[in-house]
Amino acid sequence: MKTPYLRDLEPNQLVQGIFLVQHKEVRQKKSGEPYLSLTLGDRTGELDAKMWDNAQEALDTFEREDFVRVKGLLQIFQNRRQLTIHKIQPVPESEIDVADYFPASSRDRDEMFAELRSWIGSMSNPHLRALMEAIFADEAIALAYRTAPAAKSVHHAWLGGLIEHVISLCHLAKFAAAHYQGIDFDLLLAGVLLHDIGKISELSYARGFSYTTAGQLLGHITIGVNMVQEKLRDLPDFPPELRDMLLHMILSHHGELTFGSPKVPVFPEAMLLHQLDNLDSKMECMRGLLERDAQFSGVWTGYSAPLERSILNKRKYLAMDLSGVSSGASGTASRPASPQPAPGQSSPGQTQPAPSPPAKSKPVSSDRPASSNSVLGSKLQDALRRDG
């Protein structure tokens, strides 16, 4: 059995364990010496890691999506956990259980797919129902659809994340269609089921989550439109007007041209799809951020670049006694009294000192304390717009 899992690690703990390298980047210190910036992961989450010393010896011993055994010290930097690695070495896949290293939905994926089929069966429009049945009767599509994450990192980034996101949207769509007059629920539901279908080919999720070559070249919106058009060729009686409206919903579901949509929503069902998709992804971002930061003192989480803000932990905030100290966490929990930080700055509830790289050679990068991180924030904004 794997031990430890990332979720079980505590600040100031000496860590020894095996993890999956989700991201690897070689950077330079001011002295010109290299250091390693890594993202390590297992099925319980991911962790930022830095190897400041002796990185040259380890550079070529492993690559992204390899398994590595690490030894290092876990600290808190900008209210987030960061591992300073002292030793690292590759581990053969034969020595590990791959299932320990990939986050997965807590729901059974086959059960969710059965629920998806029941939503399709509830459709009264024969053309839309026939198209949905044809698409999800394709075993290759069906398997990938219930396996793929909904995004690389921003929201529902786990195996089964795509179908979990879609099932959530089905329920939101049912409520919204009943609330607003004149909404064609079958059309809205079809848009929900198909808006992100291109992600089954845009994303690679066999060893970690990354973008495929097709994903980089085309993106999930274009891939999804092509997939639907291919299935429509076998349905010659499908109304062309209905076809164009459905394809428009896929093309416009990011809502804005600057967010990667080739078109903006121009009818109510398309607008509802965009707004519900954005709502579900943003709420999952908030949930995940609060969960990751729950163990830290203070009522504010670290800064979230995708959300462009820190998040108030209302449970800790409401639990504060009159002295201003949270009864559910150690240390002082500061009340909100200042604007939210820019990307890379310390956030309002931070009480832990930031780990510093070796004094002899501080790196010129956003990883060192007291440095802004506008480039990383920009990249994460692009990822959110692309993954939403």
MOKA-V671446 format. One record per residue. RES is the residue in one small letter. OMEGA is omega in whole degrees, 0 to 359 (NA if undefined). BURIAL is # if it has 16 or more other ideal C-beta (glycine too) atoms within 10 Angstrom, else .. Layout:
BEGIN
RES:OMEGA:BURIAL
RES:OMEGA:BURIAL
END
This chain:
BEGIN
m:181:.
k:173:.
t:354:.
p:169:#
y:183:#
l:183:#
r:184:.
d:183:.
l:180:#
e:176:.
p:181:.
n:178:.
q:172:.
l:188:.
v:171:#
q:182:.
g:181:#
i:182:#
f:177:#
l:177:#
v:180:#
q:181:#
h:179:#
k:179:#
e:177:.
v:180:.
r:183:.
q:170:.
k:178:#
k:181:.
s:184:.
g:178:.
e:179:#
p:167:#
y:184:#
l:172:#
s:186:#
l:164:#
t:179:#
l:182:#
g:165:#
d:187:#
r:180:#
t:179:#
g:181:#
e:186:#
l:174:#
d:182:#
a:179:#
k:172:#
m:186:#
w:186:#
d:176:#
n:182:.
a:182:#
q:182:.
e:185:.
a:189:#
l:188:.
d:183:.
t:180:.
f:179:#
e:175:.
r:182:.
e:170:#
d:173:#
f:183:#
v:172:#
r:183:.
v:171:#
k:182:.
g:183:#
l:179:.
l:178:#
q:179:#
i:178:#
f:182:#
q:178:#
n:175:#
r:179:#
r:176:#
q:181:#
l:172:#
t:186:#
i:175:#
h:179:#
k:178:.
i:178:#
q:181:.
p:179:.
v:178:#
p:180:.
e:180:.
s:183:.
e:185:.
i:172:#
d:186:.
v:182:.
a:180:.
d:192:#
y:181:#
f:179:#
p:182:#
a:178:.
s:176:#
s:178:.
r:176:.
d:186:.
r:177:#
d:177:.
e:178:.
m:179:#
f:176:#
a:177:.
e:177:.
l:179:#
r:178:.
s:175:.
w:177:#
i:180:#
g:180:.
s:182:.
m:178:#
s:178:.
n:186:#
p:181:.
h:179:#
l:179:#
r:179:#
a:179:#
l:180:#
m:180:#
e:180:.
a:181:.
i:187:#
f:170:#
a:176:.
d:187:.
e:180:.
a:178:.
i:183:#
a:181:#
l:181:.
a:183:#
y:180:#
r:178:#
t:189:#
a:169:#
p:177:#
a:180:#
a:179:#
k:184:#
s:193:#
v:181:#
h:181:#
h:184:#
a:178:#
w:178:#
l:185:#
g:182:#
g:181:#
l:183:#
i:177:#
e:176:#
h:182:#
v:179:#
i:176:#
s:180:#
l:178:#
c:180:#
h:177:.
l:181:#
a:179:#
k:178:#
f:184:.
a:180:#
a:178:#
a:183:.
h:183:.
y:182:.
q:172:.
g:181:.
i:174:#
d:186:#
f:179:#
d:180:#
l:178:#
l:180:#
l:178:#
a:177:#
g:177:#
v:184:#
l:188:#
l:190:#
h:182:#
d:185:#
i:178:#
g:180:#
k:178:#
i:176:#
s:179:#
e:186:#
l:172:#
s:185:#
y:177:#
a:178:.
r:186:#
g:182:#
f:178:#
s:180:#
y:174:#
t:176:.
t:177:.
a:178:.
g:178:#
q:184:.
l:188:.
l:185:#
g:188:#
h:179:#
i:179:#
t:179:#
i:180:#
g:178:#
v:179:#
n:179:.
m:181:#
v:179:#
q:178:.
e:178:.
k:180:#
l:179:#
r:179:.
d:179:.
l:186:.
p:181:.
d:181:.
f:183:#
p:182:.
p:179:.
e:178:.
l:176:#
r:184:#
d:179:.
m:179:#
l:178:#
l:177:#
h:180:#
m:176:#
i:183:#
l:188:#
s:191:#
h:173:#
h:169:#
g:184:#
e:178:.
l:182:.
t:178:.
f:175:#
g:178:#
s:176:#
p:179:.
k:173:#
v:182:#
p:184:#
v:170:.
f:192:.
p:181:#
e:178:#
a:178:#
m:178:#
l:179:#
l:180:#
h:184:#
q:180:.
l:178:#
d:179:#
n:179:#
l:184:.
d:180:#
s:180:#
k:179:#
m:176:.
e:175:#
c:180:#
m:181:.
r:181:.
g:180:#
l:178:#
l:179:#
e:182:.
r:185:#
d:186:#
a:185:.
q:185:.
f:176:#
s:182:#
g:184:#
v:179:#
w:174:#
t:169:#
g:181:#
y:176:#
s:179:#
a:178:#
p:180:#
l:180:#
e:180:.
r:164:#
s:184:#
i:176:#
l:174:#
n:188:#
k:179:.
r:178:.
k:183:#
y:181:#
l:180:.
a:181:.
m:176:#
d:186:.
l:180:.
s:180:.
g:179:.
v:179:.
s:179:#
s:183:.
g:180:.
a:178:#
s:177:.
g:181:.
t:178:#
a:186:#
s:177:#
r:181:.
p:182:.
a:183:.
s:179:.
p:179:.
q:184:#
p:171:#
a:181:.
p:176:#
g:179:#
q:178:.
s:182:#
s:185:#
p:182:#
g:189:#
q:179:#
t:182:.
q:175:#
p:180:.
a:178:#
p:181:#
s:172:.
p:182:#
p:185:.
a:185:.
k:183:.
s:178:#
k:181:#
p:173:#
v:183:.
s:179:#
s:184:#
d:184:#
r:182:#
p:174:.
a:178:.
s:180:.
s:186:.
n:185:#
s:180:.
v:178:.
l:179:.
g:179:#
s:180:.
k:180:.
l:175:#
q:178:#
d:180:.
a:180:#
l:180:#
r:181:#
r:186:#
d:189:#
g:NA:#
END
